Amino acid sequence: MIEFTTLHVVAAAGGLLVLFGVWRAGARRARAAAEANRSGARLVSLVGRVLFNAGLIVAVQWVVITHPGSPWLLLAVLGLPALFAAYALTRALTVTTVDTSRRRR
């Protein structure tokens, strides 16, 4: 028959506690690495979409400028993207605050 002393039980419990801590730390590290990987992929995806859309706008503008026609078409092709860019920059650079006051009863 196997007999366990108090020291054996405490050592086994301590070993299990250490293993659990190592497992949790590894899971936390893996989760952080996965989140960093996802945010990097989102950034690359965003940059790709921005570059594609910018290229599309430049291509349309190039066609309209190299084949002169109506001045209104030229104004629309150059002005409309400028309006969208100005709107996006204004939203990005505007500081807004949310002033909410809650009364405690």
Buried (B, 14 or more C-beta within 10 A) or exposed (E): EEEEEEEEEEEEEEEEEEEEEEEEEEEEEEEEEEEEEEEEEEEEEEEEEEEEEEEEBEEEBEEBEEEEEEEEEBEEBEEEBEEEEEEEEEEEEEEEEEEEEEEEE
